[in-house]
Amino acid sequence: MKNKPAHYASAKINKLSMDAESIECSLGNHLVYSISKDPITATDRDWFYSAAYAARERLTEHWIKTMRSYYEQDAKRVYYLSMEFLMGRTLMNAVLNTGCEENFKKAMAGLGLDAERIREQEFDAALGNGGLGRLAACFLDSMATLGIPGYGYGIRYEYGMFNQHIENGYQVEHPDNWLRYGNPWEFPRPEMLYQVKFNGRVVNYADEQGNPRFHWVDTDDVMAMAYDYPIPGYDTETVNNMRLWAAKASRDFDLRYFNEGNYIKAVEDKNESENLSKVLYPDDTTEMGRELRLKQQYFFVCASLQDILVRHHKHHDGFDTLPDKVAIQLNDTHPSIAIAELMRIMVDLHNVDWDHAWDITTRTFAYTNHTLMPEALETWPVELFEKILPRHLQIIYEINHRFLKEVMHRYPDDPGLWARLSIIDETHGRRIRMAHLAIVGSHKVNGVAELHTQLMKDTIFADFQRMWPHKIINMTNGITPRRWLNQANPGLSALISRHIGRGWLKNLSQLRRLVPLADDAEFRAEFAQVKRDNKLRLAKVIEQRLHIQVDPDSMFDVQIKRIHEYKRQLLNVLHVITLYNRLRAGGDCVPRTVIFAGKAAPGYLQAKRIIKLINDVADIINNDPAVADRLKVVFIPNYDVSNAELIVPAANLSEQISTAGTEASGTGNMKLSLNGALTIGTLDGANIEIRQEVGPENFFIFGLTTDEVSRLWAAGYNPWDYYHADAELRQALDMINHGYFSPDDRERFRPIFDALTQGGDPYLLLADYASYIACQQSVEALYRESDAWTRKSILNVAHMGKFSSDRTISDYASQIWGAQPISVPAD
């Protein structure tokens, strides 16, 4: 390690107190001196920004101290590279984690402010699409809480995940201008500016020793500017950093064009450059959209690696110590170009020998896989790579050449294996398999649930498992209990803490102490009341936003996740229609409110059609007097973290009904179970482990297993057999097909019917329908026994300790990163 400076400069500052009086003073000072507003004219938004600045300045003291501690202790740092960070709102998370929630509320009350109304002024930081980005946010929280020196790296999208509006039942996307009023949590770092190159050509030459060298020239350059966000741990001095990159033009505009009066041309390059960080996941159905996506991936990876190396080289010469001091985790394949980029930096810019550079690279990187579906594994056309990243294409070719030499040496008589393992797919127009690059270039590859990891070994990456039997390991996902119980469900959090203390917030396994309380009638009554209060809150929001009245005593049956055929919202809809038909025929059912929420990718037409079907079914059922209030269907628009914090605590039943073998893990299943919802689900993803933990008797399981799915396909699955054999299924499908729910356009949903019948029903909805309907009847029977239902709900909460992201991060730190917690000294 290089010598540290002889001393640190120390400015004189006044330490900020956490008491209510000091916070109230901070609120007033920031309103006047930061917002420049008189309390008489201040709006709720002005007060929110004052509160955010008051909280931020308290975090900053610990943040600076944390970063200094990492340097002083020469800590091994973990860098989490992710295209998505679905952070949600920050204010309440910050005050809860720093332990000053009550004092903030007292301070606001002292100023005559409504803390809840002020909190609602904050925009969600929706820099992610769903589970992938929310997992990344949970991991940052846990790294800070555990004292792991962890940094998140991503993109500061000017527009996050689109705002979903429902207009006439259809999803309509609107820009998510989350930065409209500025972001009080970010610290711009204009001095942290890195050059990122695109396009151009590669010049080959020999150096003085005759070694081949490569120079990437005639490039189009963009600058990456850093924005930092403090990530506080819970009840600790540690505050880690998330650094997001915004694209800036290498020059503001061409003055020559400006002086000639061509103002549009003058700023054209600037605008084009800054489009790189404009929007999360541009539509990739066009050539321009695909090019922008690839550029985004390289943009943030290139800037992040430069930043990582600058930090490393402050105290360490060369690259030899990099794997000992740096761990880089690739969250899915989006950042996997980092492997080729690190090789380029070492080989081209620092003349490191290839074999030595490759050894350093593979010991530095690890890769998390999030999908089992081959069609979802990211690939890029060679021609596109050659145009945008010509030197990286050469490096990938060289990596592949050397890798395949090793494969051929070990398996000389298996050319089929060579082709399957190759980073370059020659069967679909020559494409780069980014997952293969990530596996070859990493020392560990992990799945995110036990079943997912086993299926990775047995199916999509079976050849790599044969090549490297110990490289693929499991890291079951987790969620942070600070956000998903303490913050989202304060009533339940307070009830738990009154009975077992607050230790569970940092050690979720302590929830097992609730098990005896499941047999305590008084505790069950309190627990049930908390759930009903949460349902009343959600019912009020549904009425305010959607003008639908729902019965808070009905079963809140919840499916909240991205709209996708494999997640099988359609199977849920078929059950709703079946219940509807039974009620119309004079049958009876437990009053049920079926709640959907989720976004469809803008270019995914079938998913958007499913949203329209849900809303059309809701329109018919909710307005049919024959059903009355026994069945209601609600689609809550614009599902995001804040909406999840409303829905999750109110759920009675959690729908986790993907086709077995398609969901990698799921984390929504964990959030809902942690908040006392019972799960109806298939043996898929983390459902299996949740069921093991909470007990089969406290979990509703249905449907084909992964082995049964394989056997059914092998035997020749014909959805028509199920259509003709089941009268209720046939009735429900015919109603969809013949326009019962779309009288204004009876052909509207024929594509859905066709996909489930003539299209072969790729996700086996018809095969699982009868099992699902029967399981739902078991759900109804238990819900009628309210005390028994509450007991099982408590046992679900009590057995969710395994699914804390703290446990997940501890496993990553010990088994993949080799990172140790660092103690940040208290004042």
C-alpha positions in Angstrom: 0.0 0.0 0.0 1.3 3.5 -0.8 2.0 5.8 2.0 -0.9 7.9 3.2 -0.7 11.6 3.4 1.0 12.8 6.6 -2.2 14.3 7.8 -5.8 14.9 6.7 -7.0 18.5 6.4 -9.7 19.1 9.0 -12.2 21.9 8.5 -14.0 23.1 11.6 -17.6 22.1 11.5 -20.4 22.0 14.0 -21.6 18.4 14.7 -25.3 18.1 14.1 -27.5 16.8 16.8 -30.3 14.3 16.3 -32.7 15.8 18.9 -36.0 17.2 17.8 -35.1 20.8 18.6 -32.0 20.7 16.5 -33.8 19.1 13.6 -36.6 21.7 13.8 -33.9 24.3 13.6 -32.3 22.6 10.6 -35.7 22.5 8.8 -36.2 26.2 9.3 -32.7 27.1 8.3 -32.9 25.1 5.1 -36.2 26.5 4.2 -34.7 30.0 4.4 -31.1 29.5 3.3 -31.3 26.5 0.9 -34.8 26.9 -0.5 -35.1 30.7 0.0 -38.7 30.6 1.1 -40.7 32.3 3.8 -42.6 29.9 6.0 -45.8 31.9 5.2 -45.5 31.0 1.5 -43.8 27.7 1.7 -45.4 24.7 0.0 -45.4 21.1 1.1 -42.7 20.5 -1.5 -40.6 23.3 -0.1 -40.8 21.7 3.3 -40.0 18.2 1.8 -36.7 19.6 0.4 -35.9 21.3 3.7 -36.5 17.9 5.4 -34.4 16.1 2.8 -31.5 18.5 3.3 -31.7 18.2 7.0 -31.5 14.5 6.8 -28.8 14.5 4.1 -26.5 16.7 6.1 -26.7 14.3 9.0 -25.9 11.4 6.7 -23.0 13.3 5.2 -21.0 13.4 8.4 -21.1 9.6 8.6 -20.5 9.2 4.9 -17.2 11.1 4.9 -16.1 9.2 8.0 -17.0 5.9 6.3 -15.0 6.6 3.2 -12.0 7.8 5.3 -12.2 4.6 7.3 -12.1 2.4 4.2 -8.9 4.2 3.1 -7.2 4.1 6.5 -7.9 0.4 6.8 -7.1 -0.4 3.2 -10.3 -2.3 2.9 -11.2 -4.6 0.1 -14.0 -2.9 -1.8 -17.0 -4.5 -3.5 -18.4 -2.8 -6.6 -21.9 -3.8 -7.6 -22.4 -3.0 -11.3 -26.1 -2.8 -12.3 -28.1 -1.2 -15.1 -30.9 -0.8 -12.6 -31.3 0.6 -9.1 -34.9 0.8 -8.0 -34.4 2.9 -4.9 -37.8 4.3 -4.3 -38.2 7.2 -1.9 -35.3 8.1 0.3 -36.5 10.4 3.1 -38.2 8.0 5.4 -35.6 5.3 4.7 -32.9 7.8 5.8 -34.5 8.9 9.0 -35.5 5.3 10.0 -32.0 3.9 9.3 -30.4 6.8 11.3 -32.8 6.3 14.2 -34.3 9.7 14.2 -37.8 9.1 12.9 -39.6 10.1 16.0 -37.5 13.3 16.4 -38.1 14.2 12.7 -41.9 13.8 13.3 -41.7 15.9 16.5 -39.8 18.6 14.6 -42.3 18.7 11.8 -45.2 18.7 14.3 -43.5 21.6 16.1 -43.7 23.5 12.8 -47.3 22.5 12.2 -46.4 20.1 9.4 -48.1 16.8 8.4 -45.2 14.4 8.2 -47.1 12.0 6.0 -48.1 14.7 3.5 -44.5 16.0 3.4 -43.3 12.4 2.7 -45.7 12.1 -0.2 -44.0 15.0 -2.0 -41.0 12.8 -2.9 -40.7 11.3 -6.4 -39.7 7.6 -6.6 -36.2 7.1 -7.9 -37.5 4.6 -10.5 -34.1 3.8 -12.1 -35.1 0.2 -12.7 -37.7 -2.1 -14.2 -38.6 -4.5 -11.4 -37.0 -7.2 -9.3 -33.5 -6.8 -10.7 -33.3 -3.1 -9.7 -35.0 -3.6 -6.4 -32.7 -6.4 -5.5 -29.7 -4.1 -6.2 -31.2 -1.5 -3.8 -31.7 -4.1 -1.1 -28.1 -5.2 -1.5 -26.8 -1.7 -1.1 -28.8 -1.3 2.1 -27.5 -4.6 3.5 -23.9 -3.9 2.6 -24.1 -0.6 4.5 -25.8 -2.2 7.4 -23.2 -5.0 7.6 -20.3 -2.6 7.2 -19.2 -4.2 3.9 -17.3 -1.5 1.9 -19.7 -1.6 -1.0 -20.4 0.8 -3.9 -23.2 0.7 -6.4 -22.4 1.8 -10.0 -25.1 2.6 -12.6 -26.6 5.3 -14.8 -28.3 8.5 -13.7 -31.2 8.2 -16.1 -32.9 11.5 -16.7 -36.1 9.6 -17.2 -36.6 6.5 -15.2 -39.1 3.7 -15.8 -42.1 5.2 -17.6 -45.2 6.4 -15.7 -47.9 4.0 -16.5 -51.4 5.5 -17.1 -54.4 3.4 -17.8 -56.6 5.0 -20.5 -59.7 3.2 -21.5 -58.2 0.0 -20.0 -55.0 0.3 -22.0 -51.5 1.0 -20.7 -50.2 4.3 -21.9 -46.6 5.3 -21.2 -45.7 8.7 -20.1 -42.2 10.0 -19.3 -41.0 9.6 -15.7 -39.5 13.0 -15.2 -38.3 12.2 -11.7 -35.7 15.0 -11.7 -38.3 17.7 -12.6 -37.8 19.5 -9.2 -34.2 18.4 -8.7 -32.9 15.6 -6.5 -31.9 16.6 -3.0 -30.1 13.3 -2.3 -27.5 13.6 -5.1 -24.1 15.2 -5.0 -22.9 16.2 -8.4 -19.2 15.6 -8.9 -18.2 17.6 -12.0 -14.5 17.0 -11.2 -15.1 13.2 -11.6 -15.3 13.2 -15.4 -14.2 10.3 -17.6 -13.9 9.9 -21.3 -15.9 7.1 -23.0 -15.1 6.2 -26.6 -17.3 4.7 -29.3 -17.0 3.8 -33.0 -13.7 4.6 -34.7 -11.1 2.0 -35.8 -8.3 -0.1 -34.5 -4.7 0.5 -35.6 -2.3 -2.5 -35.2 1.4 -1.9 -34.7 4.4 -3.5 -33.1 6.2 -2.0 -30.1 10.0 -1.6 -29.7 10.2 -5.3 -28.6 8.2 -6.5 -31.5 5.1 -7.2 -29.5 1.7 -6.5 -31.2 -0.1 -3.5 -29.9 -3.5 -2.0 -30.7 -4.6 1.7 -30.7 -8.3 2.6 -30.8 -8.5 5.9 -32.9 -10.9 8.2 -34.7 -13.5 7.7 -32.0 -16.6 9.6 -31.0 -16.2 10.6 -27.4 -18.6 11.2 -24.6 -17.8 12.3 -21.0 -19.3 10.5 -18.0 -19.9 12.7 -15.0 -20.4 11.2 -11.5 -23.4 11.8 -9.2 -23.1 10.4 -5.7 -25.9 9.2 -3.4 -25.4 8.3 0.3 -26.6 4.8 1.3 -27.1 4.6 5.1 -26.9 1.4 7.0 -29.4 0.7 9.7 -28.3 1.6 13.3 -24.6 1.9 12.3 -22.1 4.6 11.5 -21.6 3.3 8.0 -22.9 5.2 5.0 -21.8 3.7 1.7 -21.9 5.3 -1.8 -23.9 4.8 -5.0 -22.3 6.5 -7.9 -24.4 7.1 -11.0 -23.1 8.4 -14.4 -24.6 11.1 -16.5 -23.5 11.6 -20.1 -22.0 15.0 -21.0 -20.8 16.2 -24.3 -17.1 16.4 -24.8 -17.7 20.0 -25.8 -20.8 22.0 -25.2 -21.5 23.1 -28.7 -19.8 24.1 -32.0 -19.3 27.8 -31.8 -18.7 28.0 -35.6 -22.2 26.7 -36.4 -23.6 29.0 -33.7 -22.0 32.1 -35.2 -23.3 31.1 -38.7 -26.8 31.1 -37.2 -27.3 27.3 -37.4 -28.2 26.9 -33.8 -29.7 23.4 -34.2 -26.5 22.1 -35.7 -24.4 23.9 -33.1 -25.9 21.8 -30.2 -26.6 18.6 -32.2 -23.5 16.7 -31.0 -24.1 17.8 -27.4 -27.7 16.6 -27.5 -26.8 13.3 -29.2 -24.1 12.6 -26.6 -26.3 13.3 -23.6 -29.1 11.0 -24.9 -27.0 8.2 -23.6 -28.3 8.7 -20.1 -31.6 10.1 -21.1 -33.9 7.1 -20.6 -33.9 3.7 -18.9 -34.0 0.8 -21.4 -34.7 2.5 -24.8 -37.0 0.5 -27.0 -34.8 -2.2 -28.7 -37.3 -3.0 -31.5 -35.4 -0.6 -33.7 -31.8 -0.5 -34.9 -31.3 2.9 -33.2 -32.7 1.6 -29.9 -30.5 -1.5 -29.9 -27.4 0.7 -30.6 -28.3 3.0 -27.8 -28.7 0.1 -25.3 -25.3 -1.3 -26.2 -23.8 2.2 -25.8 -25.5 2.7 -22.4 -24.0 -0.6 -21.2 -20.5 0.3 -22.3 -20.8 3.9 -21.1 -21.4 3.1 -17.5 -19.0 0.2 -17.4 -16.2 2.2 -19.0 -16.7 5.1 -16.5 -17.0 2.8 -13.5 -13.8 0.8 -14.3 -11.8 4.0 -14.7 -13.2 5.2 -11.4 -12.4 1.9 -9.6 -8.9 1.9 -10.9 -8.3 5.6 -10.0 -9.4 4.7 -6.4 -7.3 1.6 -6.3 -4.1 3.3 -7.7 -4.3 5.9 -4.9 -2.8 3.4 -2.6 -1.6 0.5 -4.8 0.8 0.4 -7.7 0.0 -1.6 -10.8 -2.7 -4.3 -11.1 -1.3 -7.3 -9.3 -3.2 -6.5 -6.1 -6.5 -5.7 -7.8 -8.2 -9.1 -7.1 -7.1 -8.8 -3.4 -8.5 -5.3 -3.0 -11.4 -5.2 -5.5 -14.4 -7.4 -6.1 -16.7 -6.5 -9.1 -20.1 -8.2 -9.2 -22.0 -8.2 -12.5 -25.7 -7.9 -11.9 -26.9 -9.9 -14.9 -25.2 -9.7 -18.3 -25.8 -5.9 -18.9 -22.4 -5.0 -17.4 -20.5 -8.0 -18.8 -18.6 -5.9 -21.4 -16.6 -4.9 -18.3 -14.5 -8.1 -18.7 -13.3 -7.0 -22.2 -12.9 -3.4 -21.0 -10.6 -4.3 -18.1 -8.5 -6.5 -20.5 -8.3 -3.5 -22.9 -7.1 -1.2 -20.1 -4.4 -3.6 -18.9 -3.2 -5.0 -22.3 -3.6 -1.9 -24.5 -3.0 1.0 -22.1 -0.6 -0.5 -19.6 1.1 -3.3 -21.6 0.3 -6.0 -19.2 1.0 -9.5 -20.6 -2.3 -11.1 -21.8 -2.1 -14.2 -19.6 -1.3 -12.2 -16.5 -4.1 -9.7 -17.3 -6.6 -12.5 -17.8 -5.7 -14.1 -14.5 -6.3 -10.7 -12.8 -9.6 -10.2 -14.6 -11.1 -13.6 -13.8 -10.1 -13.3 -10.1 -11.8 -9.8 -9.9 -15.1 -10.5 -11.6 -18.2 -12.5 -10.5 -21.5 -12.8 -12.4 -25.1 -13.2 -11.2 -27.5 -14.8 -13.6 -31.2 -13.9 -13.3 -32.9 -15.9 -16.0 -33.5 -19.5 -17.1 -35.1 -18.8 -20.4 -32.6 -19.1 -23.3 -34.4 -16.4 -25.3 -33.8 -13.9 -22.5 -30.1 -14.4 -22.4 -28.5 -11.3 -23.9 -26.8 -11.5 -27.3 -25.4 -8.8 -29.6 -24.8 -9.0 -33.4 -21.1 -9.1 -34.2 -21.7 -6.3 -36.8 -23.1 -3.9 -34.2 -20.2 -4.6 -31.9 -17.7 -4.1 -34.7 -19.2 -0.7 -35.4 -19.5 0.6 -31.9 -16.8 -1.2 -30.0 -14.3 -2.5 -32.6 -11.4 -3.1 -30.2 -13.7 -4.9 -27.7 -14.8 -7.3 -30.5 -11.2 -8.1 -31.2 -10.6 -8.8 -27.5 -13.7 -11.0 -27.2 -12.5 -13.0 -30.2 -9.1 -13.5 -28.5 -10.8 -14.5 -25.2 -12.9 -17.0 -27.2 -10.0 -18.3 -29.2 -8.0 -19.1 -26.1 -11.0 -20.5 -24.2 -11.9 -22.8 -27.1 -8.3 -24.1 -27.3 -8.7 -25.2 -23.7 -12.1 -26.8 -24.4 -10.7 -28.6 -27.4 -7.7 -29.8 -25.4 -10.0 -31.3 -22.7 -12.7 -32.5 -25.1 -11.0 -33.2 -28.4 -13.7 -35.3 -30.0 -16.8 -33.2 -29.2 -17.2 -30.4 -31.8 -20.9 -30.0 -30.7 -19.6 -29.0 -27.2 -17.1 -26.5 -28.8 -20.0 -24.8 -30.6 -22.3 -24.7 -27.5 -19.6 -23.2 -25.3 -18.3 -20.7 -27.8 -18.8 -17.0 -26.8 -19.7 -16.4 -30.5 -23.0 -18.1 -31.6 -22.6 -19.0 -35.2 -26.1 -20.4 -35.6 -28.1 -17.1 -35.5 -26.2 -14.7 -37.7 -23.0 -14.5 -35.6 -23.9 -13.1 -32.2 -21.9 -12.5 -29.0 -23.3 -14.5 -26.1 -22.9 -12.1 -23.2 -23.7 -14.7 -20.6 -20.9 -16.9 -21.9 -18.5 -14.0 -21.8 -19.5 -13.3 -18.2 -19.1 -17.0 -17.2 -15.7 -17.4 -18.9 -14.4 -14.1 -17.4 -15.6 -14.7 -13.8 -14.2 -16.8 -11.0 -17.7 -17.4 -9.6 -21.2 -17.5 -11.2 -24.3 -17.6 -9.0 -27.9 -18.3 -9.3 -30.5 -16.7 -7.1 -32.5 -19.6 -5.7 -31.7 -23.3 -5.1 -33.9 -24.5 -7.9 -32.7 -21.8 -10.3 -29.0 -22.6 -9.6 -29.6 -26.4 -10.1 -31.4 -25.7 -13.3 -28.6 -23.5 -14.5 -26.2 -26.5 -13.9 -28.6 -29.0 -15.5 -29.9 -27.0 -18.5 -28.8 -23.7 -19.9 -25.2 -23.8 -18.5 -24.8 -27.6 -18.3 -21.8 -27.5 -20.5 -20.0 -24.9 -18.4 -20.9 -27.0 -15.3 -19.1 -29.9 -17.0 -16.1 -27.7 -17.8 -15.9 -26.1 -14.3 -17.9 -28.2 -11.7 -17.3 -25.7 -8.9 -17.8 -22.3 -10.6 -21.6 -22.2 -10.4 -22.9 -21.7 -6.9 -26.2 -20.6 -5.2 -26.9 -17.3 -3.5 -30.6 -17.2 -2.7 -32.0 -13.7 -3.0 -33.2 -11.7 0.0 -34.9 -8.4 0.8 -34.1 -5.7 3.4 -36.5 -5.9 6.4 -35.8 -2.2 7.0 -37.7 -1.1 3.9 -40.1 -4.0 3.5 -41.3 -4.4 7.1 -40.1 -1.5 9.3 -40.9 1.2 6.8 -43.7 -0.3 4.7 -45.6 -1.8 7.6 -45.1 0.4 10.7 -48.0 -1.2 12.5 -46.7 -4.7 12.2 -43.2 -3.6 12.9 -44.3 -1.9 16.2 -46.3 -5.0 17.2 -43.4 -7.3 16.6 -40.9 -5.0 18.5 -43.2 -4.7 21.5 -43.1 -8.5 21.9 -39.6 -9.5 20.9 -37.6 -6.2 20.9 -36.0 -4.6 17.8 -33.1 -6.9 17.3 -34.9 -8.5 14.3 -34.2 -5.4 12.2 -30.5 -6.5 12.0 -31.0 -10.2 12.6 -34.2 -11.3 10.9 -33.9 -14.9 12.2 -35.1 -13.4 15.6 -38.6 -13.4 14.1 -38.7 -17.1 15.1 -39.5 -15.9 18.5 -43.0 -15.1 17.2 -43.8 -18.8 16.8 -45.2 -19.3 20.3 -47.2 -16.1 19.8 -49.1 -17.7 17.0 -51.0 -19.7 19.7 -51.7 -16.5 21.7 -55.3 -15.4 21.1 -54.5 -11.8 22.1 -51.5 -11.6 19.8 -53.5 -13.0 16.9 -56.2 -10.4 17.5 -53.6 -7.6 17.4 -52.0 -9.1 14.3 -55.3 -9.3 12.6 -56.2 -5.7 13.5 -52.9 -4.5 12.0 -53.7 -6.3 8.7 -57.2 -4.8 8.6 -55.8 -1.3 9.2 -53.5 -1.8 6.3 -56.4 -3.0 4.1 -58.4 0.0 5.1 -55.6 2.2 4.1 -55.3 0.5 0.7 -59.1 0.5 0.2 -59.1 4.2 0.8 -56.4 4.8 -1.8 -58.2 2.5 -4.4 -61.4 4.5 -3.9 -59.6 7.9 -4.2 -57.6 7.0 -7.3 -59.9 4.5 -9.1 -63.3 5.3 -7.7 -63.8 1.6 -6.9 -65.2 0.7 -3.5 -63.7 -2.5 -2.1 -64.6 -4.4 1.1 -61.7 -4.4 3.6 -63.0 -7.6 5.1 -62.8 -9.4 1.7 -59.8 -11.4 0.9 -57.2 -9.2 -0.7 -55.8 -11.5 -3.4 -52.7 -9.8 -4.8 -50.5 -10.3 -7.9 -48.0 -7.5 -8.3 -45.1 -8.0 -10.7 -44.0 -7.2 -14.2 -46.7 -8.2 -16.8 -45.3 -11.1 -18.7 -46.7 -14.3 -20.1 -44.5 -16.6 -18.0 -45.7 -14.9 -14.8 -49.1 -16.0 -15.8 -51.4 -13.1 -14.9 -53.7 -14.8 -17.4 -54.1 -17.9 -15.2 -55.2 -15.6 -12.4 -57.7 -13.9 -14.8 -59.1 -17.4 -15.8 -59.7 -18.1 -12.1 -61.5 -14.7 -11.7 -63.7 -15.5 -14.7 -64.4 -18.9 -13.2 -65.4 -17.4 -9.9 -67.6 -14.9 -11.8 -69.4 -17.7 -13.7 -70.0 -19.6 -10.5 -71.5 -16.6 -8.8 -73.7 -15.8 -11.8 -74.9 -19.5 -11.7 -76.0 -19.0 -8.0 -72.9 -20.3 -6.4 -71.1 -18.8 -3.4 -67.6 -17.8 -2.6 -65.6 -15.9 0.0 -65.7 -12.2 -0.8 -62.6 -11.5 -2.7 -60.8 -8.4 -4.1 -58.3 -9.4 -6.8 -55.6 -6.8 -7.1 -53.2 -6.6 -10.0 -50.4 -4.2 -10.6 -47.4 -4.2 -12.9 -46.0 -2.7 -16.1 -45.7 -4.2 -19.5 -42.6 -3.4 -21.6 -43.7 -0.8 -24.2 -42.9 -3.1 -27.1 -44.5 -6.2 -25.6 -47.9 -6.2 -27.3 -49.3 -9.4 -25.7 -48.5 -8.2 -22.2 -50.2 -4.9 -23.0 -53.2 -6.9 -24.3 -53.3 -8.8 -21.0 -53.5 -5.5 -19.1 -56.4 -4.5 -21.3 -58.1 -7.8 -20.6 -57.7 -7.4 -16.8 -59.3 -4.0 -17.0 -62.1 -5.1 -19.3 -62.9 -8.1 -17.0 -62.9 -5.7 -14.0 -65.3 -3.3 -15.8 -67.8 -6.1 -16.4 -67.5 -7.8 -13.0 -67.4 -4.7 -10.9 -70.6 -3.4 -12.5 -72.6 -6.6 -12.4 -75.3 -6.4 -9.7 -75.6 -10.2 -9.7 -72.1 -10.3 -8.2 -72.6 -7.4 -5.8 -69.6 -7.0 -3.5 -68.6 -10.7 -3.5 -66.0 -10.2 -6.2 -64.0 -7.1 -7.2 -61.1 -6.8 -9.6 -58.7 -3.9 -9.4 -55.7 -2.9 -11.5 -53.6 -0.3 -9.7 -51.6 1.8 -12.2 -48.0 2.7 -12.1 -46.6 0.0 -9.9 -43.5 1.2 -8.2 -41.8 1.0 -4.8 -44.2 3.4 -3.1 -47.2 1.6 -4.4 -45.7 -1.7 -3.3 -45.3 -0.2 0.2 -49.1 0.3 0.2 -50.1 -3.0 -1.4 -47.8 -5.5 0.3 -48.8 -4.9 3.9 -52.5 -5.2 3.0 -52.3 -8.5 1.1 -53.9 -11.7 2.4 -53.0 -13.9 -0.5 -49.8 -13.7 -2.6 -50.0 -15.0 -6.2 -46.7 -16.6 -7.2 -47.9 -18.7 -10.1 -45.2 -18.7 -12.8 -44.7 -21.9 -14.7 -42.3 -24.1 -12.8 -38.7 -23.6 -14.2 -39.2 -20.1 -15.5 -38.8 -17.7 -12.5 -35.3 -17.4 -11.3 -36.2 -16.4 -7.8 -38.7 -13.7 -7.1 -38.5 -11.2 -4.3 -42.1 -10.1 -4.3 -42.9 -13.5 -2.8 -40.6 -12.7 0.1 -42.0 -9.2 0.7 -45.5 -10.5 0.8 -44.8 -13.4 3.0 -42.8 -11.3 5.4 -45.9 -9.1 5.8 -48.1 -12.0 6.6 -49.6 -12.9 3.3 -50.1 -16.6 2.6 -48.7 -17.8 -0.8 -50.4 -19.7 -3.5 -47.7 -20.8 -5.9 -45.9 -23.3 -8.0 -42.7 -25.0 -7.1 -40.7 -22.4 -8.9 -37.9 -20.0 -8.0 -37.6 -19.1 -4.3 -41.2 -20.4 -3.6 -39.6 -23.8 -2.9 -37.3 -22.4 -0.2 -40.1 -20.2 1.3 -42.3 -23.3 1.5 -39.5 -25.2 3.2 -39.0 -22.4 5.8 -42.7 -21.6 6.6 -43.8 -25.3 6.4 -45.9 -27.0 3.6 -49.0 -26.7 5.8 -48.7 -22.9 5.7 -48.3 -22.6 1.9 -50.7 -23.4 -0.9 -48.9 -25.3 -3.7 -50.3 -26.3 -7.0 -49.3 -27.2 -10.6 -46.7 -29.1 -12.5 -43.2 -29.5 -11.2 -40.1 -28.8 -13.4 -39.7 -32.5 -14.0 -43.4 -32.9 -14.9 -43.2 -29.9 -17.2 -40.3 -31.6 -19.1 -42.1 -34.9 -19.3 -45.3 -33.2 -20.6 -43.4 -31.4 -23.3 -41.6 -34.6 -24.2 -44.9 -36.5 -24.4 -46.3 -33.9 -26.7 -48.4 -31.3 -25.0 -51.7 -30.4 -26.7 -53.6 -27.6 -25.0 -56.8 -28.5 -26.9 -57.0 -31.7 -24.8 -57.4 -29.6 -21.6 -59.8 -27.2 -23.4 -62.2 -30.0 -24.3 -61.9 -31.9 -21.1 -62.8 -29.1 -18.6 -66.1 -27.3 -19.0 -65.3 -24.4 -16.7 -62.0 -23.7 -18.5 -63.7 -23.9 -21.9 -66.4 -21.5 -20.8 -63.9 -19.0 -19.5 -61.7 -19.1 -22.7 -64.8 -18.9 -24.9 -65.9 -15.8 -23.1 -62.5 -14.2 -23.8 -62.5 -15.3 -27.4 -66.1 -14.4 -28.3 -66.0 -10.9 -26.9 -68.0 -11.2 -23.7 -65.6 -8.8 -22.0 -65.1 -6.6 -25.1 -68.6 -6.1 -26.6 -67.3 -3.1 -28.5 -64.7 -5.2 -30.3 -65.4 -8.9 -30.1 -62.1 -9.8 -31.8 -60.0 -7.8 -29.3 -58.8 -10.8 -27.3 -58.7 -13.5 -29.9 -54.9 -13.3 -30.0 -54.9 -14.3 -26.3 -57.2 -17.3 -27.0 -55.1 -18.2 -30.0 -51.8 -18.1 -28.0 -53.3 -20.5 -25.4 -54.7 -22.9 -28.0 -53.3 -22.8 -31.5 -50.1 -21.1 -30.2 -49.3 -24.2 -28.1 -49.8 -22.5 -24.7 -46.0 -22.2 -24.1 -46.4 -21.5 -20.3 -48.9 -24.3 -19.7 -51.7 -22.3 -18.3 -54.3 -24.8 -19.5 -52.3 -27.8 -18.0 -52.2 -26.1 -14.6 -55.7 -24.6 -14.6 -57.5 -27.5 -12.8 -54.9 -27.7 -10.1 -54.9 -24.0 -9.6 -58.7 -23.8 -9.3 -58.7 -26.7 -6.8 -56.0 -25.0 -4.7 -58.0 -21.7 -4.7 -60.9 -23.6 -3.2 -58.5 -24.7 -0.3 -57.6 -21.0 0.1 -61.3 -20.1 0.4 -61.9 -22.8 3.0 -59.1 -21.6 5.2 -60.0 -17.9 4.8 -63.5 -18.7 6.2 -61.6 -19.8 9.4 -60.2 -16.4 10.1 -58.4 -17.3 13.3 -56.7 -20.3 11.6 -55.7 -18.0 8.7 -54.2 -15.5 11.1 -52.2 -18.2 12.9 -50.7 -19.3 9.6 -50.0 -15.7 8.6 -48.0 -15.2 11.8 -46.1 -18.4 11.2 -45.2 -17.1 7.7 -43.7 -13.9 9.2 -41.9 -15.9 11.9 -40.1 -18.1 9.5 -38.9 -15.5 7.0 -35.5 -15.0 8.6 -33.6 -16.7 5.8 -34.8 -14.2 3.3 -33.1 -11.1 4.6 -30.7 -9.6 2.1 -28.3 -9.3 5.1 -27.9 -13.1 4.9 -27.5 -13.0 1.2 -24.8 -10.3 1.3 -23.0 -12.2 4.1 -22.9 -15.2 1.8 -21.6 -13.2 -1.1 -19.0 -11.6 1.1 -17.6 -14.9 2.4 -18.1 -17.2 -0.6 -17.5 -14.9 -3.6 -16.0 -11.5 -2.7 -13.7 -12.3 0.2 -14.7 -9.0 1.7 -14.7 -8.2 5.4 -16.9 -5.8 7.4 -15.1 -2.6 8.3 -15.8 -0.9 11.6 -16.5 2.8 11.3 -15.6 4.4 14.6 -18.4 6.2 16.5 -17.9 9.9 17.5 
